[in-house]
Amino acid sequence: MTEKNTSAPVHVRTRFAPSPTGFIHLGNIRSALYPWAFARATGGDFILRIEDTDLERSTQAAVDVILEGMSWLGMDPDEGPFYQMQRMDRYKEVLAQLQAAGHVYPCYTSMAELDALREAQMAAKEKPRYNGTWRPEPGKILPPVPAGVPPVLRFKNPQGGVVAWDDKVKGRIEIRNDELDDLVIARPDGTPTYNFCVVVDDIDMAITHVIRGDDHVNNTPRQINIFQALDKVPPIYAHLPTVLNEQGEKMSKRNGAKPVTQYRDEGYLPEAMVNYLARLGWSHGDDEIFSREQFLEWFNLDHLGRSAAQFDEAKLRWVNAQHLKAMDDEALAALVAPQLEKRGMAAADIADGRLPRICALFKDRCDTTVALADWAVVFYGDTVQAVQEERDKHVTPAAGPALAALAEALQEGAWDKAFIAAAIKQVLAAQGLKMPQLAMPVRVLVAGTAHTPSVDALLELMGREKVIARLKNR
Ligand code: GLU
């Protein structure tokens, strides 16, 4: 552990607090990556909290994608998942405390009155806001309480002065209290509202650092005021800039962002995703490719980017390819094997020991494990479908005798690369051909395409039986 870590003054506790109202995408999961990394880098704790109070829009399927995505990326929480819906009693308890301390008052202004107020304010070019009709003040006479109207509860925001914090990304932010109206913190049915629940949770979960998207900057001064009303010290905040999609718009499910788990299904490596996402808003000098361990060793809140980062799928593929190349062949084979089973190959066949070697032979030319599985299928499948154009171009009648001779020459002899290379040479000499005139049609017949690694390595891995059957299949 580095000095920075051991000298950390507080026991860091961070959280990721997604709302399961849509499938979590890369922009969202980046808001999990940094708090997770910060907790890991400092020996702290990382807490997962599912903010599921929007009953209409929250779904179990969205929760599942959050849990699966995080577990795939190895971002395991130390505590949680906690579900806000299961903490309602606790919120109500704190609400009662706040009310008893005089920080909350009932407001009977109806929706229709609020609408009329908003319209009048807009017409007068004023910022729409609650006008404080029901806010109790010493000496103020409140209107008569209307009969049978359940009130909302409003938070008595401090008047005058500023709310300020030193944001780890944005620097000092100061908001005048007079710009904040009295927030509704409980609905007429008594259920607490969003900002209040977040504060209660952040207090109860002893969160020291709130690292979240900057779409929450507007909530922060309100939350800080609630912390103070509860006599608690607010956490340190770091508001991360938005992640833009390739079109430069805010990344969202509505404009085509994929659920995180789809990248797993498309053959991306968790290591590569962590690497790519880490760079989407944070840097360590010019380092582009790094391991999870390096990231966790280097990560701190001092090098977070201030401007919006733009997603670039080609770059992600490139990062993935770098990790794939560097990965151990056995480990790669373990990722490719289940994909082959899904495609109908028998588990016993796949376990014949060739798969790590197939991965070794092809990983330089693949950028995903799906692409690697596409190659492996050629080795484990009964037949291979050659690209027609390549077949027409290379498997010509003129190549026929040489292909037949090679099939014959390969019948007997110790099956290794040297034997295969010698057989090819011998056929070339006998037929008066140059290497490509035989190697290209052999590749097309055996592997389905002329674009393969060295032909002797290819044939050796394919196995005698398949090679001979495919050479004859002209
Ligand atoms: N639930 C909020 C969201 O998904 C995050 C709240 C927070 O981090 O404070 O945007």
Residues whose N, C-alpha, C, O or C-beta is under 5 A from the ligand:
A	BS01	LIG	A17 P18 S19 E51 R212
